[in-house]
Amino acid sequence: MSDVRLGKVVEQQGQGQTRIKNVPIAVTPEGFWCCPSPVVFQKGLKVQTPLNNKPKPSSPPLLSKNTAHKIPASVTERRAVPAAPPPSRLVVASDVQKCSDDPERPPAAASVTTTERPQRNKVETLPKKVAIEFGEAGTCDMKVVLLGKQGFCVKLNVHRDVLREKSSFFAEKFSELGGISSCLQIEDCEDVEIYVETVGLMYCKEMKQRLMKQNVSRILRILKVAESLGFSSCIQSCLDHLEAVPWVGEEEEEKVVSTVLRLKGEGIGVNPVLKRVSPEISNAQKDTLSHILELVLKSNEERGRREMKSIVLKLLRENNSLPGSTGSADICNDMIYRSCRSCLDSLLSLFKQAAEADVPDTPSISRESILKQIALEADNLSWLLEILVDKQAADEFALMWANQEELATLHGKLPIVARYHISCISGRLYVGIGRGELLPSKNTRLSLLQTWLQPLINDYNWLQHGCRSFDRKLVEEGIGRTILTLPLEDQQSILLSWVGSFLKTGDGCPNLQRAFEVWWRRTFVRPYMEGQGNDAMQDS
């Protein structure tokens, strides 16, 4: 556990005013200063009130010059008292100091004890220096000066052997310095706070415990600095931490993955972390998706099926929008079509059983079970068709459905309450063709209309009143557009058959009047207009 000690920070203000502030310093049992928050650094960044501003009435009266002299003296006396120093010390000064071996280093600043009025320099232009000592006080044999952005200068009193052992970066730098200099200066330090904490981790015996309370964002910052320092044990501890903790949100996950992939490119072992987002087996995605589809298609629980179908459909739509997903899409399509054929075979078998179960001697429980299974398989086919439409791969499904002549024959032998689900599939195909979502061949379109339009007309009255998901206007528009894609002779055959049904049932039949009008103009008006145009051209 870490305790908090109050270090004294001497700040000079305008017009001879001096104030002593207490700054919290967290000291750990391992003997290094931990930055619990960037308070010390942030205070140096704040733009203080200009000296020429008048003090507020509520402010305390200014101290006299004599009082200003006495305060630093008392601080010096307190420091002279022999006492066990804390493992780390923090000192803030307002002058820019260089390494101790620099011959041009200015003498220690004495601006606190001077009687002269300080110059009115802008506070934000005066860089701050923070001095931190690691380990047992008085035993440090090396100084590392961090020159950070925004004017910060941090001096670290460290032990050469500790840093050389933990960091390949410091080992190389100390080797270059040799025994000539005891100071290393690092310029353009991007993240001073994390740099200090990472150096402190070199003194830490239980690094896992130190990192445990940090969030993922801070761990990534530490990992970045540890990588630059060649601090291998810290890198491994950060990776172990990232492998174990949850990643909250997609943004945080992307940050972790991108950082870890960069480390992987540099030859650092990061596989345990990446296992969370990438499988080791190459065909795992295909097998997993097949298993999910099988679970959903075989489920009998209505609410769970409905919600899972919605979720899977949404996620597959997201996958379809990704660039370069063509290869995996082909594999997925083959798997979906296998499921479609399985559902069609099951549906045909259930229709046969339902036709036999219509005999009076068949128990009612058996008939109800069959009808329930028919609705289930029809719902499965509708869901698979939606997936294929989203993937722009439903043309083969239209061909499969157009060839179900036996199923269409059995359709008329079943009660409407059992068969209307099948007409919903036909209606969805017509809507898809009308929207251009699938583009089957001319023969397939003609076969779809010849095989399934009359069964849909027979169920139309029930669909309007007994099926909540049925959209009459949408289906009528889709049927009409599908008819109008055929040659004119086929349009005529189908529309004349529709006219007979419409005259018998009225609202119980799809309203294809718009398609009928288009066909009429194509058949009777266009030839006349073209003939008139040809005559005019011959006369001219």
KEDREN-767210 format. One record per residue (C-alpha): z, x, y; residue in one letter. Coordinates in steps of 0.001 Angstrom, whole numbers, plus 500000, padded with zeros to 6 digits. Last residue first. Example, Ala and Ser with C-alpha at 12.3 -4.5 7.8 and 13.67 -1.06 7.14 Angstrom:
PT | w | u | v | resn
PT | 507140 | 513670 | 498940 | s
PT | 507800 | 512300 | 495500 | a
END
This chain:
PT | w | u | v | resn
PT | 404623 | 458490 | 513150 | s
PT | 403936 | 455474 | 510966 | d
PT | 404851 | 457432 | 507824 | q
PT | 408196 | 458549 | 509336 | m
PT | 409020 | 454961 | 510339 | a
PT | 408230 | 453721 | 506840 | d
PT | 410511 | 456382 | 505325 | n
PT | 413368 | 455384 | 507583 | g
PT | 413031 | 451719 | 506751 | q
PT | 413056 | 452541 | 503042 | g
PT | 416187 | 454692 | 503476 | e
PT | 417897 | 451810 | 505250 | m
PT | 416898 | 449345 | 502498 | y
PT | 417999 | 451731 | 499742 | p
PT | 421325 | 452283 | 501581 | r
PT | 422146 | 448604 | 502019 | v
PT | 421925 | 447230 | 498470 | f
PT | 423474 | 449660 | 495972 | t
PT | 425310 | 452137 | 498195 | r
PT | 426480 | 449336 | 500438 | r
PT | 427733 | 447317 | 497463 | w
PT | 429473 | 450366 | 495916 | w
PT | 431331 | 450974 | 499162 | v
PT | 432324 | 447307 | 499347 | e
PT | 433548 | 447325 | 495730 | f
PT | 435635 | 450434 | 496380 | a
PT | 437276 | 448673 | 499308 | r
PT | 437781 | 445484 | 497270 | q
PT | 439603 | 447257 | 494438 | l
PT | 442713 | 445039 | 494418 | n
PT | 444411 | 445801 | 491135 | p
PT | 444956 | 442667 | 489014 | c
PT | 447906 | 440278 | 488833 | g
PT | 447243 | 439384 | 492477 | d
PT | 444121 | 437454 | 491374 | g
PT | 444307 | 436881 | 487616 | t
PT | 440943 | 435339 | 486614 | k
PT | 438726 | 436314 | 489540 | l
PT | 440189 | 439841 | 489472 | f
PT | 439423 | 440249 | 485778 | s
PT | 435770 | 439281 | 486192 | g
PT | 435399 | 441421 | 489319 | v
PT | 436893 | 444401 | 487421 | w
PT | 434114 | 444207 | 484816 | s
PT | 431602 | 444211 | 487651 | l
PT | 433376 | 447215 | 489130 | l
PT | 433228 | 449220 | 485890 | i
PT | 429547 | 448643 | 485157 | s
PT | 428460 | 449087 | 488776 | q
PT | 430310 | 452355 | 489231 | q
PT | 428770 | 453606 | 485984 | d
PT | 425277 | 452850 | 487339 | e
PT | 426082 | 454516 | 490664 | l
PT | 427132 | 457793 | 489092 | p
PT | 430900 | 458361 | 489107 | l
PT | 433066 | 459603 | 491998 | t
PT | 433326 | 456028 | 493342 | l
PT | 435353 | 454936 | 490315 | i
PT | 437961 | 457630 | 490947 | t
PT | 438200 | 456620 | 494601 | r
PT | 438852 | 453007 | 493652 | g
PT | 441462 | 453876 | 491030 | i
PT | 443316 | 456176 | 493461 | g
PT | 443307 | 453581 | 496269 | e
PT | 444660 | 450944 | 493901 | e
PT | 447337 | 453339 | 492651 | v
PT | 448518 | 454217 | 496160 | l
PT | 448532 | 450603 | 497305 | k
PT | 450565 | 449480 | 494295 | r
PT | 453228 | 452175 | 494333 | d
PT | 455160 | 451980 | 491029 | f
PT | 458520 | 453772 | 491085 | s
PT | 460518 | 450538 | 490892 | r
PT | 458760 | 449182 | 487800 | c
PT | 459342 | 445523 | 486912 | g
PT | 457635 | 443571 | 489703 | h
PT | 454399 | 445417 | 490422 | q
PT | 454218 | 447073 | 487000 | l
PT | 454629 | 443722 | 485265 | w
PT | 451635 | 442218 | 487090 | n
PT | 449586 | 445305 | 486382 | y
PT | 450166 | 445517 | 482617 | d
PT | 446790 | 444004 | 481587 | n
PT | 445050 | 445822 | 484430 | i
PT | 446527 | 449126 | 483173 | l
PT | 445262 | 448395 | 479641 | p
PT | 441805 | 447671 | 481198 | q
PT | 441743 | 450942 | 483135 | l
PT | 442792 | 453145 | 480197 | w
PT | 439805 | 453821 | 477916 | t
PT | 436758 | 453130 | 480105 | q
PT | 438372 | 454546 | 483219 | l
PT | 439612 | 457731 | 481566 | l
PT | 436299 | 458116 | 479715 | s
PT | 434379 | 458005 | 482993 | l
PT | 436636 | 460625 | 484560 | r
PT | 436350 | 462843 | 481485 | t
PT | 432551 | 462499 | 481415 | n
PT | 432344 | 463423 | 485101 | k
PT | 434487 | 466524 | 484600 | s
PT | 438121 | 466748 | 485632 | p
PT | 439101 | 467755 | 489155 | l
PT | 442851 | 467480 | 489634 | l
PT | 444826 | 467213 | 492881 | e
PT | 441716 | 465851 | 494640 | g
PT | 443667 | 462935 | 496086 | r
PT | 441683 | 460284 | 494199 | g
PT | 441844 | 462364 | 491013 | i
PT | 445629 | 462641 | 491316 | g
PT | 446012 | 458917 | 492024 | v
PT | 443913 | 458070 | 488968 | y
PT | 446037 | 460398 | 486832 | l
PT | 449239 | 458836 | 488133 | r
PT | 447953 | 455339 | 487274 | g
PT | 447193 | 456409 | 483696 | s
PT | 450733 | 457791 | 483326 | i
PT | 452221 | 454559 | 484734 | c
PT | 450120 | 452606 | 482214 | s
PT | 451999 | 454353 | 479417 | i
PT | 455348 | 453191 | 480792 | h
PT | 454010 | 449614 | 480589 | y
PT | 454011 | 449734 | 476782 | r
PT | 457459 | 448624 | 475677 | a
PT | 458100 | 445790 | 478137 | v
PT | 454487 | 444696 | 477700 | i
PT | 454982 | 443822 | 474047 | p
PT | 452985 | 446023 | 471687 | l
PT | 449628 | 445247 | 470093 | k
PT | 447582 | 445957 | 473224 | g
PT | 448785 | 449568 | 473429 | h
PT | 447850 | 450190 | 469801 | l
PT | 444187 | 450380 | 470843 | t
PT | 445002 | 452689 | 473772 | a
PT | 446959 | 454993 | 471429 | l
PT | 443963 | 455135 | 469096 | e
PT | 441646 | 455953 | 471999 | e
PT | 443765 | 458856 | 473195 | q
PT | 440753 | 460981 | 474243 | n
PT | 441143 | 460225 | 477969 | a
PT | 444736 | 461467 | 477852 | w
PT | 443762 | 464859 | 476443 | m
PT | 440936 | 465204 | 478989 | l
PT | 443262 | 464316 | 481882 | a
PT | 445803 | 466831 | 480535 | f
PT | 443106 | 469503 | 480536 | e
PT | 442464 | 468909 | 484242 | d
PT | 446179 | 469133 | 485077 | a
PT | 446313 | 472824 | 486055 | a
PT | 446806 | 472746 | 489820 | q
PT | 450377 | 474082 | 489317 | k
PT | 451800 | 471073 | 491153 | d
PT | 449605 | 468802 | 489018 | v
PT | 450811 | 470558 | 485854 | l
PT | 454475 | 470028 | 486767 | i
PT | 453823 | 466372 | 487624 | e
PT | 452056 | 465897 | 484263 | l
PT | 455064 | 467388 | 482453 | l
PT | 457310 | 464841 | 484174 | w
PT | 455034 | 461924 | 483315 | s
PT | 454834 | 463119 | 479706 | l
PT | 458627 | 463264 | 479454 | n
PT | 458925 | 459762 | 480919 | d
PT | 456492 | 458497 | 478297 | a
PT | 458550 | 460204 | 475590 | e
PT | 461768 | 458540 | 476790 | l
PT | 460206 | 455081 | 477248 | a
PT | 458828 | 455280 | 473707 | i
PT | 462226 | 456422 | 472405 | q
PT | 463907 | 453382 | 473961 | k
PT | 461315 | 451079 | 472427 | l
PT | 461927 | 452628 | 469013 | i
PT | 465705 | 452190 | 469274 | s
PT | 465301 | 448592 | 470378 | e
PT | 463028 | 447848 | 467418 | r
PT | 465491 | 449393 | 464942 | s
PT | 468381 | 447380 | 466334 | i
PT | 466311 | 444194 | 466105 | s
PT | 466000 | 444558 | 462316 | p
PT | 462419 | 444214 | 460983 | t
PT | 461842 | 440958 | 459038 | d
PT | 459912 | 439356 | 461925 | p
PT | 457161 | 442038 | 461907 | v
PT | 456977 | 443700 | 465343 | d
PT | 458465 | 446776 | 463705 | a
PT | 455017 | 447662 | 462347 | e
PT | 453540 | 447865 | 465865 | a
PT | 456643 | 449730 | 467052 | a
PT | 456285 | 452255 | 464232 | q
PT | 452651 | 452872 | 465165 | k
PT | 453582 | 453211 | 468825 | f
PT | 456363 | 455650 | 467871 | l
PT | 453916 | 457861 | 465967 | s
PT | 451518 | 457883 | 468919 | l
PT | 454354 | 458825 | 471265 | l
PT | 455527 | 461660 | 469015 | s
PT | 452019 | 463086 | 468835 | d
PT | 451686 | 462758 | 472613 | l
PT | 455070 | 464432 | 473189 | c
PT | 454111 | 467395 | 470981 | s
PT | 450758 | 467691 | 472705 | r
PT | 452472 | 467756 | 476097 | c
PT | 455020 | 470367 | 474941 | s
PT | 452199 | 472622 | 473797 | r
PT | 450550 | 471970 | 477158 | y
PT | 453678 | 473194 | 478952 | i
PT | 453724 | 476450 | 476955 | m
PT | 450091 | 477144 | 477667 | d
PT | 450677 | 476455 | 481358 | n
PT | 453627 | 478872 | 481507 | c
PT | 451538 | 481698 | 480073 | i
PT | 448792 | 481009 | 482596 | d
PT | 451351 | 480866 | 485431 | a
PT | 452752 | 484297 | 484444 | s
PT | 449362 | 485839 | 485079 | g
PT | 448665 | 483905 | 488270 | t
PT | 452002 | 484641 | 490008 | s
PT | 450561 | 487184 | 492449 | g
PT | 451810 | 485475 | 495588 | p
PT | 454765 | 483068 | 495262 | l
PT | 454047 | 479410 | 496075 | s
PT | 453930 | 478427 | 492393 | n
PT | 457439 | 479811 | 491900 | n
PT | 458812 | 477473 | 494562 | e
PT | 457135 | 474538 | 492835 | r
PT | 458723 | 475641 | 489557 | l
PT | 462122 | 475536 | 491251 | l
PT | 461585 | 471980 | 492511 | k
PT | 460350 | 470724 | 489130 | l
PT | 463311 | 472358 | 487373 | v
PT | 465795 | 470721 | 489753 | i
PT | 464229 | 467243 | 489576 | s
PT | 463988 | 467368 | 485812 | k
PT | 467603 | 468520 | 485629 | m
PT | 468761 | 465591 | 487754 | e
PT | 466884 | 462940 | 485785 | r
PT | 467805 | 464347 | 482386 | r
PT | 471490 | 464582 | 483286 | g
PT | 471502 | 461008 | 484573 | r
PT | 469722 | 459542 | 481560 | e
PT | 471507 | 461293 | 478703 | e
PT | 469088 | 461400 | 475764 | n
PT | 468038 | 465047 | 476104 | s
PT | 465150 | 466283 | 473985 | k
PT | 462727 | 466928 | 476835 | l
PT | 465360 | 468659 | 478963 | v
PT | 466507 | 471016 | 476211 | l
PT | 462944 | 471846 | 475185 | e
PT | 461936 | 472595 | 478756 | l
PT | 464926 | 474911 | 479176 | i
PT | 464130 | 476736 | 475905 | h
PT | 460505 | 477260 | 476915 | s
PT | 461655 | 478579 | 480290 | l
PT | 464004 | 481045 | 478583 | t
PT | 461381 | 482244 | 476121 | d
PT | 458822 | 482851 | 478862 | k
PT | 461314 | 484556 | 481171 | q
PT | 462685 | 486788 | 478385 | a
PT | 459245 | 488117 | 477475 | n
PT | 459862 | 491615 | 478903 | s
PT | 463429 | 492018 | 477658 | i
PT | 465669 | 493949 | 480091 | e
PT | 466147 | 490986 | 482407 | p
PT | 466178 | 491354 | 486202 | s
PT | 468681 | 489894 | 488708 | v
PT | 472131 | 490589 | 487235 | r
PT | 470813 | 493493 | 485199 | k
PT | 470135 | 495232 | 488517 | l
PT | 473794 | 496175 | 488979 | v
PT | 474180 | 497692 | 485506 | p
PT | 470815 | 499504 | 485917 | n
PT | 471834 | 501499 | 488997 | v
PT | 471595 | 505083 | 487759 | g
PT | 470590 | 507230 | 490733 | i
PT | 467117 | 508762 | 490485 | g
PT | 466053 | 508409 | 494121 | e
PT | 463952 | 505344 | 493369 | g
PT | 467023 | 503755 | 491831 | k
PT | 468898 | 504279 | 495104 | l
PT | 466194 | 502345 | 496940 | r
PT | 466399 | 499616 | 494300 | l
PT | 470164 | 499389 | 494878 | v
PT | 469775 | 498906 | 498608 | t
PT | 467035 | 496285 | 498189 | s
PT | 469066 | 494447 | 495538 | v
PT | 472258 | 494396 | 497607 | v
PT | 470523 | 493229 | 500782 | k
PT | 468565 | 490575 | 498876 | e
PT | 471773 | 489263 | 497314 | e
PT | 473434 | 489033 | 500719 | e
PT | 470526 | 486986 | 502071 | e
PT | 470404 | 484752 | 498998 | e
PT | 473992 | 483616 | 499402 | g
PT | 477327 | 485036 | 498269 | v
PT | 477069 | 487972 | 495900 | w
PT | 479953 | 487796 | 493421 | p
PT | 481880 | 491022 | 492664 | v
PT | 481564 | 493081 | 489461 | a
PT | 478277 | 494980 | 489760 | e
PT | 478811 | 495577 | 493465 | l
PT | 482198 | 497196 | 492751 | h
PT | 480767 | 499414 | 490017 | d
PT | 477990 | 500440 | 492398 | l
PT | 480521 | 501272 | 495112 | c
PT | 482589 | 503337 | 492648 | s
PT | 479467 | 505187 | 491519 | q
PT | 478479 | 506031 | 495078 | i
PT | 482048 | 507121 | 495847 | c
PT | 482049 | 509496 | 492863 | s
PT | 478661 | 510896 | 493923 | s
PT | 479488 | 511750 | 497540 | f
PT | 476100 | 513281 | 498372 | g
PT | 476888 | 512824 | 502057 | l
PT | 473846 | 510652 | 502767 | s
PT | 474588 | 508585 | 499661 | e
PT | 478213 | 508135 | 500665 | a
PT | 477071 | 506914 | 504095 | v
PT | 474794 | 504265 | 502570 | k
PT | 477377 | 503260 | 499984 | l
PT | 480005 | 502801 | 502681 | i
PT | 477672 | 500467 | 504565 | r
PT | 476875 | 498572 | 501366 | l
PT | 480595 | 498238 | 500656 | i
PT | 481074 | 496829 | 504160 | r
PT | 478523 | 494082 | 503526 | s
PT | 479963 | 493305 | 500111 | v
PT | 483465 | 492657 | 501429 | n
PT | 486266 | 495189 | 501126 | q
PT | 489566 | 494361 | 499404 | k
PT | 488680 | 496138 | 496148 | m
PT | 487347 | 499291 | 497759 | l
PT | 490727 | 501040 | 498052 | r
PT | 491757 | 499942 | 494562 | q
PT | 488576 | 501372 | 493054 | k
PT | 489056 | 504650 | 494952 | m
PT | 492365 | 505399 | 493253 | e
PT | 492823 | 509098 | 494023 | k
PT | 491785 | 508995 | 497685 | c
PT | 491258 | 512160 | 499703 | y
PT | 487461 | 511877 | 499538 | m
PT | 487936 | 508245 | 500510 | l
PT | 488993 | 509445 | 503967 | g
PT | 485563 | 510979 | 504467 | v
PT | 484117 | 507561 | 503665 | t
PT | 486459 | 505905 | 506165 | e
PT | 485417 | 508261 | 508922 | v
PT | 481724 | 507707 | 508205 | y
PT | 482345 | 503946 | 508082 | i
PT | 483729 | 503987 | 511634 | e
PT | 481119 | 506393 | 512933 | v
PT | 478133 | 504341 | 511758 | d
PT | 474957 | 505849 | 513231 | e
PT | 476032 | 509484 | 513614 | c
PT | 473522 | 511022 | 515989 | d
PT | 475003 | 514543 | 515770 | e
PT | 477178 | 516196 | 513165 | i
PT | 479192 | 519211 | 514368 | q
PT | 480901 | 521498 | 511896 | l
PT | 483856 | 523598 | 512978 | c
PT | 485656 | 526462 | 511255 | s
PT | 483026 | 529033 | 512141 | s
PT | 482301 | 532532 | 510866 | i
PT | 483522 | 532075 | 507319 | g
PT | 480210 | 530837 | 505980 | g
PT | 478525 | 528293 | 508214 | l
PT | 475583 | 527838 | 505829 | e
PT | 477925 | 527483 | 502876 | s
PT | 479966 | 524936 | 504798 | f
PT | 476802 | 522901 | 505389 | k
PT | 475764 | 522996 | 501728 | e
PT | 479207 | 522004 | 500448 | a
PT | 479403 | 519332 | 503143 | f
PT | 476219 | 517689 | 501895 | f
PT | 477156 | 518120 | 498216 | s
PT | 480310 | 516132 | 498897 | s
PT | 483477 | 515873 | 496804 | k
PT | 484303 | 519520 | 496079 | e
PT | 483177 | 520871 | 499446 | r
PT | 485058 | 518094 | 501264 | l
PT | 488318 | 518871 | 499498 | v
PT | 487942 | 522657 | 499743 | d
PT | 487266 | 522608 | 503501 | r
PT | 490300 | 520523 | 504324 | h
PT | 489941 | 518132 | 507238 | v
PT | 490688 | 517689 | 510927 | n
PT | 488141 | 515093 | 511982 | l
PT | 487001 | 514983 | 515595 | k
PT | 485282 | 511766 | 516697 | v
PT | 482994 | 511694 | 519747 | c
PT | 481796 | 508360 | 520986 | f
PT | 479190 | 508039 | 523740 | g
PT | 477397 | 504871 | 522687 | q
PT | 476040 | 506594 | 519574 | k
PT | 478133 | 508902 | 517516 | g
PT | 478816 | 512599 | 517785 | l
PT | 480981 | 513309 | 514766 | l
PT | 482954 | 516549 | 514931 | v
PT | 484148 | 518018 | 511639 | v
PT | 487040 | 520458 | 511929 | k
PT | 488169 | 522701 | 509119 | m
PT | 491382 | 524416 | 507991 | d
PT | 493735 | 521445 | 507839 | c
PT | 497299 | 522300 | 506791 | t
PT | 499112 | 521295 | 509975 | g
PT | 499668 | 517674 | 509007 | a
PT | 499368 | 516879 | 505321 | e
PT | 496127 | 515130 | 504491 | g
PT | 493645 | 514032 | 507087 | f
PT | 493799 | 514461 | 510849 | e
PT | 491944 | 512166 | 513230 | i
PT | 490898 | 512909 | 516811 | a
PT | 489116 | 510180 | 518760 | v
PT | 487050 | 511182 | 521759 | k
PT | 485765 | 508784 | 524350 | k
PT | 482653 | 509254 | 526455 | p
PT | 482924 | 508640 | 530198 | l
PT | 479796 | 506774 | 531359 | t
PT | 481354 | 503368 | 530548 | e
PT | 484264 | 504121 | 532847 | v
PT | 482081 | 504564 | 535870 | k
PT | 483185 | 507543 | 537857 | n
PT | 485490 | 507023 | 540817 | r
PT | 486841 | 510526 | 541017 | q
PT | 490483 | 510918 | 540183 | p
PT | 493096 | 510926 | 542958 | r
PT | 494860 | 514240 | 542978 | e
PT | 498425 | 514511 | 541763 | t
PT | 497449 | 515826 | 538365 | t
PT | 499554 | 515005 | 535333 | t
PT | 497169 | 512616 | 533538 | v
PT | 494043 | 514547 | 534455 | s
PT | 495259 | 517575 | 532560 | a
PT | 492242 | 518055 | 530329 | a
PT | 492399 | 520866 | 527856 | a
PT | 490300 | 523839 | 528879 | p
PT | 486514 | 523628 | 528708 | p
PT | 484672 | 524770 | 525592 | r
PT | 481974 | 527248 | 526491 | e
PT | 482887 | 529730 | 523788 | p
PT | 482541 | 527002 | 521097 | d
PT | 484893 | 527907 | 518255 | d
PT | 487163 | 524958 | 518948 | s
PT | 484292 | 522502 | 518600 | c
PT | 483374 | 520563 | 521729 | k
PT | 485359 | 518338 | 523983 | q
PT | 484086 | 515453 | 526139 | v
PT | 487034 | 514286 | 528187 | d
PT | 488742 | 510890 | 528057 | s
PT | 491193 | 511640 | 525284 | a
PT | 492328 | 509500 | 522347 | v
PT | 494647 | 510984 | 519733 | v
PT | 495146 | 509598 | 516224 | l
PT | 497288 | 511298 | 513611 | r
PT | 497236 | 511157 | 509844 | s
PT | 499731 | 511913 | 507087 | p
PT | 502609 | 511115 | 509450 | p
PT | 504582 | 514009 | 510876 | p
PT | 508082 | 514673 | 509563 | a
PT | 510139 | 515263 | 512690 | a
PT | 510973 | 518120 | 515006 | p
PT | 511252 | 516805 | 518595 | v
PT | 508487 | 518440 | 520627 | a
PT | 506345 | 515324 | 520487 | r
PT | 509056 | 513350 | 522194 | r
PT | 509324 | 515922 | 524941 | e
PT | 505593 | 515806 | 525539 | t
PT | 505677 | 512000 | 525803 | v
PT | 508515 | 512249 | 528274 | s
PT | 506467 | 514628 | 530385 | a
PT | 503483 | 512318 | 530204 | p
PT | 505621 | 509510 | 531670 | i
PT | 507333 | 511538 | 534366 | k
PT | 504249 | 512409 | 536367 | h
PT | 503121 | 508778 | 536750 | a
PT | 506628 | 507875 | 537839 | t
PT | 506403 | 510479 | 540547 | n
PT | 503011 | 509146 | 541597 | k
PT | 504422 | 505669 | 542034 | s
PT | 503692 | 502887 | 539616 | l
PT | 501532 | 499993 | 540691 | l
PT | 503143 | 496586 | 540767 | p
PT | 502678 | 494311 | 537722 | p
PT | 499597 | 492029 | 537689 | s
PT | 500172 | 488325 | 538403 | s
PT | 498750 | 488600 | 541894 | p
PT | 495503 | 490006 | 540459 | k
PT | 494613 | 493559 | 541414 | p
PT | 491909 | 494019 | 544036 | k
PT | 488686 | 495433 | 542810 | n
PT | 487821 | 498911 | 544071 | n
PT | 488614 | 500527 | 540754 | l
PT | 485925 | 498643 | 538825 | p
PT | 487210 | 496410 | 535951 | t
PT | 486641 | 497957 | 532529 | q
PT | 483385 | 497914 | 530655 | v
PT | 484381 | 497662 | 527019 | k
PT | 482941 | 500309 | 524736 | l
PT | 486123 | 502350 | 524442 | g
PT | 487989 | 499270 | 523318 | k
PT | 485424 | 498735 | 520538 | q
PT | 486151 | 502061 | 518910 | f
PT | 489879 | 501523 | 518722 | v
PT | 489502 | 497948 | 517531 | v
PT | 486967 | 498729 | 514788 | p
PT | 489209 | 497125 | 512177 | s
PT | 491364 | 498381 | 509327 | p
PT | 490218 | 501966 | 509983 | c
PT | 491990 | 503975 | 507330 | c
PT | 493650 | 507259 | 508167 | w
PT | 494270 | 509492 | 505213 | f
PT | 497283 | 510663 | 503268 | g
PT | 496975 | 509284 | 499751 | e
PT | 499896 | 506976 | 500516 | p
PT | 497771 | 505242 | 503162 | t
PT | 498280 | 505280 | 506923 | v
PT | 496964 | 502450 | 509102 | a
PT | 497043 | 503351 | 512802 | i
PT | 497813 | 500642 | 515371 | p
PT | 497326 | 501765 | 518999 | v
PT | 500265 | 501605 | 521440 | n
PT | 499240 | 501981 | 525050 | k
PT | 500614 | 504302 | 527728 | i
PT | 499519 | 503526 | 531249 | r
PT | 498875 | 505819 | 534190 | t
PT | 498109 | 504737 | 537733 | q
PT | 497031 | 507549 | 540072 | g
PT | 494633 | 505448 | 542104 | q
PT | 492417 | 504486 | 539191 | g
PT | 493456 | 504423 | 535579 | q
PT | 494277 | 507141 | 533104 | q
PT | 494850 | 506227 | 529482 | e
PT | 497367 | 507883 | 527172 | v
PT | 497276 | 506604 | 523598 | v
PT | 500495 | 506555 | 521647 | k
PT | 500276 | 506050 | 517914 | g
PT | 501970 | 503068 | 516334 | l
PT | 502275 | 503188 | 512588 | r
PT | 500986 | 500701 | 510048 | v
PT | 501785 | 501011 | 506371 | d
PT | 499357 | 501145 | 503500 | s
PT | 500000 | 500000 | 500000 | m
END
